[in-house]
């Protein structure tokens, strides 16, 4: 029984009642009172949540102990597994790449003109890559109808390149042999119109020109490091059917450095030693040039500064020194995609050889002297840009001052051959403009216009140099398998040197012969039958113009040729 709480409760009640009666009754007064005692009342206490209980004390860790294991070996008499691996037979599909190492092209046209072209190259470069090429095109008949077979023309070229790739460099070499055959048929063309002319006594003479060139060098292939280099050694020999000979040894090298993204620089070195000989001379010519450059780029601004340091030993009257230094300053800034400008101030010495002269005019005869062209200064400026993503343009003007600027003039002793003549001090102004348009791969247009003005000191005219040229090149691809090219070239204002009129003065005066404006329309079409086989057709001088680039040398009329090509 819970008696103790009841007694406490009972005592508390008595104290309370006594205190109340003491306050209400008067001192010494006695009143009647009633007390109730309940024995069945049970007092309970609410259950305490366990979350307030203390965590039990965990036993303390005794630390790491050493464990001792007993191993019992069991020996099984099982033979070793015999493994016999076999290769998995899986067909790996080679990626379908349009890579054909071989190319063959053959055709035939009027004027008895066969065409044969072949190329073959390796499609891998591990570690050797090579390529060989051969091309031959000839014209069995010339432009003179009465004796056309006596003025043939042919061109043959064979060459090859090989490269061996190291870890960071490429060792390369090349070989090239070429033969060009021309006919000196420009001797007094009126004789061919004479009914008494006997073709068996033709005045036409053939000239076969052969050249052979080999080169070897090394170049850096990383292209991402701070330094780069390339160097090569070359040898070339040239001779014709007469007395012209020329051997040349050349060394060329260039070093590149890129210290930062904004700055870069190059330094080039060229050395050439040639020993040409002709009917009147045999000389040794040396040419040495050092060309340092520094380039700076900032946003759309480009700037180049450098020098052209040249030494050459050509013998020229009143020549002060063989050593020359020219500044090179170039700058360009693209304000926006649609407009930018460029400017240049520079000078240099243009190296000329007998081979380079013959490449320009194949009817060159005996020459008295070979001279380099000194470009004392060149001032150029212009604008360029593109718009709408399909048009691009460029327009500019440059003024150059030359010493020993060369021209070609008919020889007085043999009008079928040309000779070299030089002007001591010449100023040439050139105004040029280009406009291009490209509409995806379907149509591409390119045009260029050049206007020239010559201020000469000795020569009467700029013999056989055009006053203006204009070209329009179109490329059309109406369907995937057909490619058409249409080119139109104009050249006008050409003046040739005729017979001498006054020989008593110096320089002597000559008759000036104005040549007709040259207009040449070319059309080419190539149709792909399959990925490997295609057919082509070409047409030159389709206007059948009596074009004459060199005096007394009219070109062939309409020239047509067709054929097929094969990739293998």
Secondary structure as the mmCIF struct_conf table of DSSP 4:
data_model
#
loop_
_struct_conf.conf_type_id
_struct_conf.id
_struct_conf.beg_label_comp_id
_struct_conf.beg_label_asym_id
_struct_conf.beg_label_seq_id
_struct_conf.end_label_comp_id
_struct_conf.end_label_asym_id
_struct_conf.end_label_seq_id
HELX_RH_AL_P HELX_RH_AL_P1 UNK A 3 UNK A 24
BEND BEND1 UNK A 25 UNK A 25
HELX_LH_PP_P HELX_LH_PP_P1 UNK A 26 UNK A 26
TURN_TY1_P TURN_TY1_P1 UNK A 27 UNK A 28
BEND BEND2 UNK A 39 UNK A 40
HELX_LH_PP_P HELX_LH_PP_P2 UNK A 46 UNK A 49
HELX_RH_3T_P HELX_RH_3T_P1 UNK A 50 UNK A 52
BEND BEND3 UNK A 53 UNK A 53
HELX_LH_PP_P HELX_LH_PP_P3 UNK A 54 UNK A 61
HELX_LH_PP_P HELX_LH_PP_P4 UNK A 79 UNK A 81
HELX_LH_PP_P HELX_LH_PP_P5 UNK A 92 UNK A 95
BEND BEND4 UNK A 101 UNK A 101
STRN STRN1 UNK A 102 UNK A 109
TURN_TY1_P TURN_TY1_P2 UNK A 110 UNK A 112
STRN STRN2 UNK A 113 UNK A 121
BEND BEND5 UNK A 123 UNK A 123
BEND BEND6 UNK A 126 UNK A 127
STRN STRN3 UNK A 128 UNK A 139
BEND BEND7 UNK A 140 UNK A 141
BEND BEND8 UNK A 143 UNK A 143
BEND BEND9 UNK A 145 UNK A 145
TURN_TY1_P TURN_TY1_P3 UNK A 146 UNK A 147
HELX_RH_3T_P HELX_RH_3T_P2 UNK A 148 UNK A 150
BEND BEND10 UNK A 151 UNK A 151
STRN STRN4 UNK A 153 UNK A 165
BEND BEND11 UNK A 167 UNK A 168
STRN STRN5 UNK A 169 UNK A 184
BEND BEND12 UNK A 187 UNK A 187
HELX_RH_3T_P HELX_RH_3T_P3 UNK A 189 UNK A 193
TURN_TY1_P TURN_TY1_P4 UNK A 195 UNK A 196
HELX_RH_3T_P HELX_RH_3T_P4 UNK A 199 UNK A 201
STRN STRN6 UNK A 205 UNK A 220
BEND BEND13 UNK A 224 UNK A 226
STRN STRN7 UNK A 227 UNK A 239
BEND BEND14 UNK A 241 UNK A 243
STRN STRN8 UNK A 245 UNK A 257
BEND BEND15 UNK A 259 UNK A 262
STRN STRN9 UNK A 263 UNK A 274
STRN STRN10 UNK A 277 UNK A 277
BEND BEND16 UNK A 279 UNK A 280
STRN STRN11 UNK A 282 UNK A 282
STRN STRN12 UNK A 285 UNK A 298
TURN_TY1_P TURN_TY1_P5 UNK A 299 UNK A 300
STRN STRN13 UNK A 301 UNK A 312
TURN_TY1_P TURN_TY1_P6 UNK A 317 UNK A 318
BEND BEND17 UNK A 322 UNK A 322
STRN STRN14 UNK A 323 UNK A 336
TURN_TY1_P TURN_TY1_P7 UNK A 337 UNK A 338
STRN STRN15 UNK A 339 UNK A 350
HELX_RH_AL_P HELX_RH_AL_P2 UNK A 354 UNK A 360
TURN_TY1_P TURN_TY1_P8 UNK A 362 UNK A 363
STRN STRN16 UNK A 364 UNK A 364
BEND BEND18 UNK A 368 UNK A 368
HELX_LH_PP_P HELX_LH_PP_P6 UNK A 372 UNK A 372
STRN STRN17 UNK A 373 UNK A 387
TURN_TY1_P TURN_TY1_P9 UNK A 388 UNK A 390
STRN STRN18 UNK A 391 UNK A 410
BEND BEND19 UNK A 412 UNK A 413
TURN_TY1_P TURN_TY1_P10 UNK A 415 UNK A 416
BEND BEND20 UNK A 417 UNK A 417
STRN STRN19 UNK A 418 UNK A 439
TURN_TY1_P TURN_TY1_P11 UNK A 440 UNK A 442
STRN STRN20 UNK A 443 UNK A 455
BEND BEND21 UNK A 457 UNK A 458
BEND BEND22 UNK A 460 UNK A 461
TURN_TY1_P TURN_TY1_P12 UNK A 463 UNK A 464
BEND BEND23 UNK A 467 UNK A 467
STRN STRN21 UNK A 468 UNK A 479
TURN_TY1_P TURN_TY1_P13 UNK A 480 UNK A 481
STRN STRN22 UNK A 482 UNK A 492
STRN STRN23 UNK A 495 UNK A 502
BEND BEND24 UNK A 504 UNK A 507
HELX_LH_PP_P HELX_LH_PP_P7 UNK A 508 UNK A 508
STRN STRN24 UNK A 509 UNK A 514
HELX_LH_PP_P HELX_LH_PP_P8 UNK A 515 UNK A 517
STRN STRN25 UNK A 518 UNK A 528
BEND BEND25 UNK A 529 UNK A 532
STRN STRN26 UNK A 533 UNK A 540
BEND BEND26 UNK A 541 UNK A 541
TURN_TY1_P TURN_TY1_P14 UNK A 542 UNK A 543
BEND BEND27 UNK A 549 UNK A 549
STRN STRN27 UNK A 550 UNK A 550
TURN_TY1_P TURN_TY1_P15 UNK A 551 UNK A 552
STRN STRN28 UNK A 553 UNK A 553
HELX_LH_PP_P HELX_LH_PP_P9 UNK A 554 UNK A 556
BEND BEND28 UNK A 557 UNK A 557
STRN STRN29 UNK A 559 UNK A 567
#
